[in-house]
Amino acid sequence: MTKNPGLSAAIVPVTPFQQNCTLIWDGVSRQGVVIDPGGDVDRIVEAIGASGIDVQAIWLTHGHLDHVGGAEALKRRLGVPIIGPHIADEPLCSGIERQAEMFGVPGQYHNVHPDRWLEEGDTVSFGGHDFEVFHCPGHAPGHVVFYNRAARFAHVGDVLFSGSVGRTDLPGGDHQALIDSIRTKLLPLGDDVGFICGHGPGSTIGRERQTNPFLQDE
């Protein structure tokens, strides 16, 4: 994210799934957002305080519990709206407690009721930074990606990883839809675009185009 020194980011690993809860903020105004607060809300609040961020909203990429399970609790702590994902993930967001039971962690995560659903072509903003919204189904039906064209930076959630792609064996998953999302929405952004993802280290579009085994010979 060095291409735009006004935009900063930090990752807070949360939940037993080691999901990347991401803080993104403007370096001057300190206005920012929290992306995918999956749990461990006290840890997230501590990181917000340490960074001095004035959180404007909570953004969600998709409705799996490790990404949204702490969103309602964080909303209550911060008094900010929850924005996203696409409404196709409403069944997932309203079924977080059932997901938690399925994964053997009942009572730790809560259903989510976003204040605003997102659509392809929407724009979300904070501190003078605009992020385009891409609907990228496959890992989850309502998965969205946030892209800041000025910084050549994207938050891709669980669509694309360094050396891998999102799993598609969960309810609503569709491998071909996922690959189509990557090829039609993400790869055209350009090889120089860097991204943060939902798990593990980030990468660039160019590196994944050239080396990601899931994107070869499709």
N, C-alpha and C positions, 0 to 999 in steps of 0.2 A: 504493500500500500504506500510505498515511498513516492509513487508518482504524484500523489496529492497529499502534501504534508499537513493539510488541514483536517484530514480524516484519519482517525486512529482506531485500532481494534485490539481487543484482548479476549483470550479464550479462558473460560472457567469450566474445567471438566466436572461433570455432575453425574449422579446416579451410578449404580453398579454397572451400567452399560458404558460408562466413560464417554458420555455424549458431550459434544462441544457446545456449551452455552456461550454465546458470543456477545460481547459488549462492543458497540461501535459508536463513536462520538466525534464531534467537531472539536478540534484542538483549541479553538479560540473561545467559543461560547460555552463549551463543555456540554452542550445539548447532545443527547444520544438516545439509543434504543437498546433493549435487550432482546436478542434473538434466541428462541427456543430454550426457555428456562424449564428444563425437564424435571428438576427436583433440587434438593439441597438448597432451599431458598435462603437459609441463613448465610451460606457460603456466597451466594450470588449477591446478596445485599452487602456483605462485607467487601466484596470486590468492587461494587459500585461506589461505596464510600471511599475505598482506597484510591480509586481513580478520579474521584471528584466529579462524577458524571451527573448531569441533570437529566434524568431519564424522562423522555417524552411519551414513550409507548413500548409495548411488548409486541414484537413481530413473531409470527409462527410460520414455519415453512410447511409443516404437515402435522397430521393428527396422531402420531404414535406417542405412546405414553412417555418415552424417554426424552421427547422433545417438548411436550406440552404439560406434563404431569404437575409441574409446579407453577403454571401460569396464573391460575386463579388465586393462589396464595400470594404470589408476588404482586398481582394486581391490587389485592387488599393492602399489602404493605406500602405500595408506592402511590396508589390512587391514579393509575394511568390506564388507558384503554388497551385492549388486546386486539391486534389487527392481524387478519389472516388465520388460517390459510384459505384456499378456495373452498366454496361451499360443498363441493363433492366429498370433503372430509368431515362433514357434519356428523355422520354416524360414528366415526372414529372419535371425534372430540367429545361427543356426548356419551361415549362408552369407555372412557379412560378407566373407570373403576372396574369394569369387566375385564379390560386388558390387564390391569394390575393383578386380578385374581388368576388370570391365565398364566401370568409369569411368576406367580407365587409370592407376590409382594402386596397383598391386600391392605388397604388403609393408608398407604403411603402416597398415593397419587389421586388427583381429583378431576372430575369431568370439567370440560372447558366450554365456555359460552362466549365466543368472540364478539366484540362490539362491532366489528366490520369484517365481512368476508371480502376476499380479493378476487379479481378477474384478470385474465390476460389483457395486457395493455394498461392496467392501472399504474399509478405512480404513488409512492409513499415517500415521505420526506422528513427530515429533521435538520435543524441548524443550517439551512441553506443547501443541503445535499439531497438530490433527488435520486430515487432508486426506481427503476422500471421493474414491473412485475411480469414474470413469465410463468404461465401454468404448465408444469412439467410432470404429467402423470406417469405412472409406471411403478415406482416404489410405493406410492400411495395415490389414490385417485385425485386428491385435491392438492398435491404437492405444488408449491410455488418456489421460485427462485427470485432473489433480489439482485439487481444489477445497477451499479453506479457507472454510467458511461464516462463521466469526467475523470474518475480515478482508474478506469479500466479494471474494475474489481467487482466480483460477484460473491454472494453467499448462496451456495447451491444445496444446502441441506444434505439430504441423503440421496440425491440424484447421482452425483459423480464424486468419486474419491480419488486419492492418489493411488493409482494402480488398480482400481476396482470401480464397481458401480453399486448402487443400492440393491439390496436383496428384494426379490419379488415373490417370495414364497409365503408372505403374510396375506391376510384377507385384503382383496382389492389390488394385489400386485399383478403386474403384467410386464414380462420381460421385454417383449417387442415394443410396447408403448414406451418403456423406459429408454431403450436405445433410440427410438424415434425422437423422444424429447431431447436427448443429448445431441443427436445429429442435426435436428432442425432448429433448436433454440440456443444451445450452448456453443457448439463448435463454430457457428457463423460469427460469434462475437469477436473472434480473432485470437491468434496464438499468444499474444502478449498479455491477455487478460488473466490476472491472478484470482484465485478463489480460496475461500474458507469453506470447509465442508462440515458435516454433522458429526464425523468421527475421524480421529487421526489428523495427520498433517495436511495442510493445504497444498496446492500445486498451481500449475498454469494450464490453460486450455491447450497450448502447444505441446507441452510435455505429455499430456494425456492423449492427445491426438496421435502422437508418434509412438508411445510406449504402452498405453493401457491395453491389456490383452482383450478386453471386452469390446474395444473399438476397432479391432483389426479385422479386415476381410468381412465386414458386415454388408 
